[in-house]
């Protein structure tokens, strides 16, 4: 497949439509989506991807019906508790981005326990975007820079792109090389707005519960054939 992206980010869309097509409620689609998550985490580890970021629960998702939100939180706890031993055994490090403090106690505690258990692992870095919004992340970074300027630690003229990057949620993580969205929509929906400036985008109509390692390979093959110029002109 050629060059493997260091960092793959995924917008996992289509769980609700998958369930509706089968006459089930949306929670059945979310549960089916956990199987796809398991497949793709394993496949990324096997293919040498260093970072995988999954758009698990956005800041806008809090506006969904309370029953659906409770079901998602319960499913998150269940999945973390079921999968953490296998993740640890396979040298996967669990991390998060987003406003974890806004999560209910049980899912937050389950996630924090999983991160502590896998903190020293050196394989795939699995980042769950939880209560995450790209605009909020940028706003938080701006506030951090404003406080630094207000206290005299930096002058506004000294603020650089790299300095601002250090104020984001995970400054040590490289920008995504490849962003995948399942489910048919062609937008990035407030996901990694700063980091995805030069990400290669790959969209598919496949609904997330049906997304397989073979679909991932299609995306990786497409990625390997692209020229990444980053605004430059490449000589032929």
MOTAQUI-V164117 format. One record per residue. N is the residue number from 1. PHI is phi in degrees with one decimal (none if undefined). PSI is psi in whole degrees, 0 to 359 (999 if undefined). BURIAL is 1 if it has 16 or more other ideal C-beta (glycine too) atoms within 10 Angstrom, else 0. Layout:
<<N & PHI & PSI & BURIAL> <N & PHI & PSI & BURIAL>>
This chain:
<<1 & none & 0 & 0> <2 & 80.1 & 211 & 0> <3 & -68.5 & 129 & 0> <4 & -89.3 & 133 & 1> <5 & -64.6 & 140 & 1> <6 & -67.5 & 321 & 0> <7 & -131.8 & 121 & 1> <8 & -112.8 & 130 & 1> <9 & -114.8 & 140 & 1> <10 & -131.0 & 128 & 1> <11 & -96.2 & 108 & 1> <12 & -89.8 & 87 & 1> <13 & -111.6 & 148 & 1> <14 & 115.9 & 2 & 1> <15 & -60.6 & 315 & 1> <16 & -64.4 & 317 & 1> <17 & -67.1 & 323 & 1> <18 & -58.9 & 316 & 1> <19 & -68.0 & 318 & 1> <20 & -62.5 & 321 & 0> <21 & -60.3 & 336 & 0> <22 & -104.9 & 9 & 0> <23 & 72.6 & 23 & 0> <24 & -108.5 & 168 & 0> <25 & -81.6 & 169 & 0> <26 & -62.1 & 329 & 1> <27 & -61.4 & 329 & 1> <28 & -65.8 & 325 & 1> <29 & -68.5 & 320 & 1> <30 & -63.7 & 320 & 1> <31 & -65.1 & 318 & 1> <32 & -64.0 & 327 & 1> <33 & -65.1 & 335 & 1> <34 & -66.5 & 332 & 1> <35 & -66.8 & 319 & 0> <36 & -65.4 & 321 & 1> <37 & -59.1 & 314 & 1> <38 & -60.2 & 316 & 0> <39 & -62.1 & 316 & 1> <40 & -76.1 & 325 & 1> <41 & -60.7 & 313 & 1> <42 & -62.7 & 314 & 1> <43 & -64.3 & 320 & 1> <44 & -64.6 & 320 & 1> <45 & -62.1 & 318 & 1> <46 & -68.7 & 333 & 0> <47 & -94.9 & 4 & 1> <48 & 84.8 & 15 & 0> <49 & -68.7 & 134 & 1> <50 & -86.2 & 324 & 1> <51 & -132.9 & 133 & 1> <52 & -128.4 & 119 & 1> <53 & -111.6 & 123 & 1> <54 & -110.8 & 127 & 1> <55 & -77.3 & 88 & 1> <56 & -84.8 & 316 & 1> <57 & -154.8 & 113 & 1> <58 & -84.8 & 164 & 1> <59 & -62.6 & 331 & 1> <60 & -74.2 & 338 & 0> <61 & -65.3 & 342 & 1> <62 & -62.5 & 341 & 0> <63 & -82.7 & 356 & 0> <64 & -70.4 & 165 & 0> <65 & -54.1 & 138 & 0> <66 & -53.5 & 324 & 0> <67 & -63.7 & 319 & 0> <68 & -68.2 & 320 & 0> <69 & -61.9 & 317 & 0> <70 & -62.6 & 320 & 0> <71 & -64.3 & 320 & 1> <72 & -65.5 & 318 & 1> <73 & -64.8 & 319 & 1> <74 & -64.2 & 319 & 0> <75 & -67.2 & 324 & 1> <76 & -63.1 & 315 & 1> <77 & -60.1 & 313 & 1> <78 & -60.2 & 316 & 0> <79 & -68.8 & 316 & 1> <80 & -61.2 & 314 & 1> <81 & -64.0 & 325 & 0> <82 & -76.8 & 325 & 0> <83 & -98.5 & 344 & 1> <84 & -62.7 & 324 & 1> <85 & -65.6 & 318 & 0> <86 & -66.9 & 320 & 0> <87 & -60.0 & 316 & 1> <88 & -64.7 & 317 & 1> <89 & -61.8 & 327 & 0> <90 & -95.1 & 16 & 0> <91 & 66.8 & 26 & 0> <92 & -88.2 & 135 & 1> <93 & -100.9 & 125 & 1> <94 & -91.3 & 130 & 1> <95 & -139.5 & 169 & 1> <96 & -136.2 & 158 & 1> <97 & -130.8 & 152 & 1> <98 & 119.7 & 187 & 1> <99 & -93.4 & 75 & 1> <100 & -59.8 & 332 & 1> <101 & -63.9 & 340 & 0> <102 & -84.9 & 353 & 0> <103 & -75.4 & 150 & 1> <104 & -59.8 & 160 & 0> <105 & -56.1 & 311 & 0> <106 & -63.2 & 309 & 0> <107 & -65.3 & 324 & 1> <108 & -63.6 & 316 & 1> <109 & -66.3 & 322 & 0> <110 & -64.4 & 316 & 1> <111 & -64.3 & 314 & 1> <112 & -62.8 & 322 & 0> <113 & -65.1 & 319 & 0> <114 & -64.3 & 321 & 1> <115 & -67.6 & 321 & 1> <116 & -64.6 & 319 & 0> <117 & -64.9 & 324 & 0> <118 & -103.5 & 9 & 1> <119 & -59.0 & 330 & 0> <120 & -96.3 & 3 & 0> <121 & -71.0 & 150 & 1> <122 & -120.5 & 9 & 0> <123 & -90.6 & 222 & 0> <124 & -57.9 & 133 & 1> <125 & -93.4 & 114 & 1> <126 & -100.7 & 112 & 1> <127 & -104.4 & 122 & 1> <128 & -99.0 & 121 & 1> <129 & -84.2 & 109 & 1> <130 & -123.0 & 129 & 1> <131 & 48.4 & 47 & 1> <132 & -109.1 & 139 & 1> <133 & -143.0 & 133 & 1> <134 & -64.0 & 320 & 1> <135 & -65.9 & 320 & 0> <136 & -63.6 & 320 & 1> <137 & -60.7 & 316 & 1> <138 & -65.4 & 318 & 0> <139 & -60.2 & 317 & 0> <140 & -61.9 & 322 & 0> <141 & -65.9 & 319 & 1> <142 & -62.3 & 317 & 0> <143 & -62.8 & 320 & 0> <144 & -62.1 & 316 & 0> <145 & -65.9 & 322 & 1> <146 & -64.8 & 320 & 0> <147 & -64.8 & 321 & 0> <148 & -63.3 & 319 & 1> <149 & -69.3 & 321 & 0> <150 & -63.8 & 325 & 0> <151 & -90.3 & 2 & 0> <152 & 82.6 & 8 & 0> <153 & -73.3 & 339 & 0> <154 & -154.2 & 148 & 0> <155 & -94.5 & 151 & 0> <156 & -53.3 & 324 & 0> <157 & -67.9 & 338 & 0> <158 & -85.8 & 349 & 0> <159 & -70.8 & 123 & 1> <160 & -112.5 & 170 & 0> <161 & -59.0 & 317 & 0> <162 & -66.6 & 322 & 0> <163 & -64.3 & 317 & 0> <164 & -64.0 & 321 & 1> <165 & -56.8 & 325 & 0> <166 & -68.3 & 347 & 0> <167 & -92.4 & 359 & 1> <168 & -81.9 & 174 & 1> <169 & -64.7 & 323 & 1> <170 & -136.0 & 73 & 1> <171 & -66.0 & 341 & 0> <172 & -84.8 & 353 & 0> <173 & -91.7 & 130 & 1> <174 & -65.1 & 153 & 0> <175 & -59.1 & 149 & 1> <176 & -64.0 & 134 & 1> <177 & -83.1 & 325 & 1> <178 & -135.1 & 127 & 1> <179 & -115.2 & 124 & 1> <180 & -108.2 & 135 & 1> <181 & -127.0 & 126 & 1> <182 & -93.6 & 170 & 1> <183 & 92.7 & 355 & 1> <184 & 101.3 & 338 & 0> <185 & -76.6 & 149 & 0> <186 & -116.0 & 68 & 0> <187 & -155.5 & 166 & 0> <188 & -105.1 & 355 & 1> <189 & 50.5 & 52 & 0> <190 & 64.9 & 31 & 1> <191 & -110.2 & 118 & 1> <192 & 51.4 & 50 & 1> <193 & -61.2 & 318 & 0> <194 & -71.0 & 313 & 1> <195 & -71.8 & 333 & 1> <196 & -89.4 & 16 & 1> <197 & -53.6 & 322 & 0> <198 & -123.0 & 21 & 0> <199 & -68.5 & 144 & 1> <200 & -80.2 & 131 & 1> <201 & -101.4 & 137 & 0> <202 & -136.7 & 119 & 1> <203 & -112.3 & 145 & 1> <204 & -141.2 & 148 & 1> <205 & -78.6 & 349 & 0> <206 & -61.2 & 131 & 1> <207 & -75.3 & 148 & 1> <208 & -53.7 & 316 & 1> <209 & -60.6 & 339 & 1> <210 & -95.2 & 357 & 1> <211 & -72.0 & 130 & 1> <212 & -122.3 & 174 & 0> <213 & -61.3 & 328 & 0> <214 & -66.2 & 321 & 0> <215 & -65.6 & 320 & 1> <216 & -58.5 & 317 & 1> <217 & -63.1 & 326 & 0> <218 & -59.6 & 315 & 0> <219 & -64.8 & 318 & 1> <220 & -67.2 & 322 & 1> <221 & -65.1 & 317 & 0> <222 & -62.0 & 317 & 0> <223 & -59.5 & 317 & 1> <224 & -66.2 & 341 & 0> <225 & -93.9 & 0 & 0> <226 & -91.7 & 148 & 0> <227 & -93.0 & 122 & 0> <228 & -101.6 & 104 & 0> <229 & -96.8 & 339 & 0> <230 & 51.1 & 40 & 0> <231 & 85.8 & 353 & 0> <232 & -90.6 & 167 & 0> <233 & -103.1 & 122 & 0> <234 & -91.0 & 136 & 0> <235 & -72.2 & 143 & 0> <236 & -85.6 & 999 & 0>>
